Amino acid sequence: MCGICGIVNSNGVVPPTDLLQVMARTMRHRGPDDEGYHCQPGFGLGFQRLSIIDLAGGHQPMSSEDESLWLV
């Protein structure tokens, strides 16, 4: 099963990517096949992927075409 983590803050500061990496890597046992991060003002997302189905795709976090929405 994959692992997800995130940081949300109300002051609009971009969370440090290195902190998200530390958080996600503590869950490496949940998904050793890929990792992904996205940070912008107010929030950051981290992801550890376990590839069971759809081995070629599935990189996350994913965004809408205009990058106005992000999800894991």
ChimeraX commands (.cxc) that place a marker at each C-alpha (Angstrom):
marker #1 position 0.00,0.00,0.00 radius 0.5
marker #1 position 1.27,3.49,-0.87 radius 0.5
marker #1 position 2.07,6.14,1.70 radius 0.5
marker #1 position 1.06,9.79,1.62 radius 0.5
marker #1 position 1.96,12.79,3.76 radius 0.5
marker #1 position 1.45,16.51,3.69 radius 0.5
marker #1 position 1.89,19.86,5.34 radius 0.5
marker #1 position -0.75,22.60,5.41 radius 0.5
marker #1 position -0.19,26.06,6.81 radius 0.5
marker #1 position -2.40,29.12,6.88 radius 0.5
marker #1 position 0.38,31.70,6.55 radius 0.5
marker #1 position 0.99,31.00,2.85 radius 0.5
marker #1 position 4.62,29.97,3.28 radius 0.5
marker #1 position 5.95,27.23,0.99 radius 0.5
marker #1 position 6.78,24.19,3.16 radius 0.5
marker #1 position 10.36,22.95,2.85 radius 0.5
marker #1 position 10.67,20.05,0.40 radius 0.5
marker #1 position 13.39,18.46,2.53 radius 0.5
marker #1 position 10.93,18.14,5.43 radius 0.5
marker #1 position 8.42,16.39,3.15 radius 0.5
marker #1 position 11.18,14.06,1.95 radius 0.5
marker #1 position 12.01,13.09,5.53 radius 0.5
marker #1 position 8.31,12.50,6.27 radius 0.5
marker #1 position 7.78,10.38,3.15 radius 0.5
marker #1 position 10.96,8.37,3.55 radius 0.5
marker #1 position 9.86,7.24,7.01 radius 0.5
marker #1 position 7.10,5.42,5.08 radius 0.5
marker #1 position 9.44,3.93,2.46 radius 0.5
marker #1 position 8.31,0.46,3.52 radius 0.5
marker #1 position 4.82,1.43,2.26 radius 0.5
marker #1 position 6.06,2.11,-1.26 radius 0.5
marker #1 position 9.69,1.65,-2.32 radius 0.5
marker #1 position 9.08,1.93,-6.09 radius 0.5
marker #1 position 8.66,5.69,-6.56 radius 0.5
marker #1 position 8.41,8.92,-4.63 radius 0.5
marker #1 position 7.03,12.34,-5.47 radius 0.5
marker #1 position 6.69,15.78,-3.93 radius 0.5
marker #1 position 4.90,19.02,-4.66 radius 0.5
marker #1 position 5.17,22.26,-2.69 radius 0.5
marker #1 position 3.46,25.60,-3.19 radius 0.5
marker #1 position 2.39,28.43,-0.88 radius 0.5
marker #1 position 0.19,26.99,1.87 radius 0.5
marker #1 position 0.75,23.27,1.37 radius 0.5
marker #1 position 3.06,20.46,0.38 radius 0.5
marker #1 position 2.37,16.84,-0.61 radius 0.5
marker #1 position 4.60,13.79,-0.39 radius 0.5
marker #1 position 4.07,10.30,-1.80 radius 0.5
marker #1 position 5.71,6.86,-1.66 radius 0.5
marker #1 position 4.50,4.44,-4.36 radius 0.5
marker #1 position 4.13,0.68,-4.28 radius 0.5
marker #1 position 3.84,-0.60,-7.86 radius 0.5
marker #1 position 1.56,-3.63,-7.99 radius 0.5
marker #1 position -0.80,-2.68,-10.81 radius 0.5
marker #1 position 0.07,-0.18,-13.57 radius 0.5
marker #1 position 3.82,-0.60,-13.22 radius 0.5
marker #1 position 4.69,1.97,-15.90 radius 0.5
marker #1 position 2.50,4.89,-14.76 radius 0.5
marker #1 position 1.04,6.29,-11.61 radius 0.5
marker #1 position 3.60,8.94,-10.60 radius 0.5
marker #1 position 2.13,11.22,-7.94 radius 0.5
marker #1 position 1.33,13.88,-6.82 radius 0.5
marker #1 position -0.82,14.46,-9.91 radius 0.5
marker #1 position -2.19,17.75,-11.16 radius 0.5
marker #1 position -4.98,18.98,-13.37 radius 0.5
marker #1 position -3.90,20.28,-16.79 radius 0.5
marker #1 position -3.67,23.87,-15.54 radius 0.5
marker #1 position -2.05,22.78,-12.24 radius 0.5
marker #1 position -4.78,24.45,-10.22 radius 0.5
marker #1 position -5.57,21.14,-8.45 radius 0.5
marker #1 position -3.12,18.67,-6.92 radius 0.5
marker #1 position -3.83,15.26,-5.42 radius 0.5
marker #1 position -2.23,12.08,-4.16 radius 0.5
marker link #1:1,2 radius 0.2
marker link #1:2,3 radius 0.2
marker link #1:3,4 radius 0.2
marker link #1:4,5 radius 0.2
marker link #1:5,6 radius 0.2
marker link #1:6,7 radius 0.2
marker link #1:7,8 radius 0.2
marker link #1:8,9 radius 0.2
marker link #1:9,10 radius 0.2
marker link #1:10,11 radius 0.2
marker link #1:11,12 radius 0.2
marker link #1:12,13 radius 0.2
marker link #1:13,14 radius 0.2
marker link #1:14,15 radius 0.2
marker link #1:15,16 radius 0.2
marker link #1:16,17 radius 0.2
marker link #1:17,18 radius 0.2
marker link #1:18,19 radius 0.2
marker link #1:19,20 radius 0.2
marker link #1:20,21 radius 0.2
marker link #1:21,22 radius 0.2
marker link #1:22,23 radius 0.2
marker link #1:23,24 radius 0.2
marker link #1:24,25 radius 0.2
marker link #1:25,26 radius 0.2
marker link #1:26,27 radius 0.2
marker link #1:27,28 radius 0.2
marker link #1:28,29 radius 0.2
marker link #1:29,30 radius 0.2
marker link #1:30,31 radius 0.2
marker link #1:31,32 radius 0.2
marker link #1:32,33 radius 0.2
marker link #1:33,34 radius 0.2
marker link #1:34,35 radius 0.2
marker link #1:35,36 radius 0.2
marker link #1:36,37 radius 0.2
marker link #1:37,38 radius 0.2
marker link #1:38,39 radius 0.2
marker link #1:39,40 radius 0.2
marker link #1:40,41 radius 0.2
marker link #1:41,42 radius 0.2
marker link #1:42,43 radius 0.2
marker link #1:43,44 radius 0.2
marker link #1:44,45 radius 0.2
marker link #1:45,46 radius 0.2
marker link #1:46,47 radius 0.2
marker link #1:47,48 radius 0.2
marker link #1:48,49 radius 0.2
marker link #1:49,50 radius 0.2
marker link #1:50,51 radius 0.2
marker link #1:51,52 radius 0.2
marker link #1:52,53 radius 0.2
marker link #1:53,54 radius 0.2
marker link #1:54,55 radius 0.2
marker link #1:55,56 radius 0.2
marker link #1:56,57 radius 0.2
marker link #1:57,58 radius 0.2
marker link #1:58,59 radius 0.2
marker link #1:59,60 radius 0.2
marker link #1:60,61 radius 0.2
marker link #1:61,62 radius 0.2
marker link #1:62,63 radius 0.2
marker link #1:63,64 radius 0.2
marker link #1:64,65 radius 0.2
marker link #1:65,66 radius 0.2
marker link #1:66,67 radius 0.2
marker link #1:67,68 radius 0.2
marker link #1:68,69 radius 0.2
marker link #1:69,70 radius 0.2
marker link #1:70,71 radius 0.2
marker link #1:71,72 radius 0.2
view
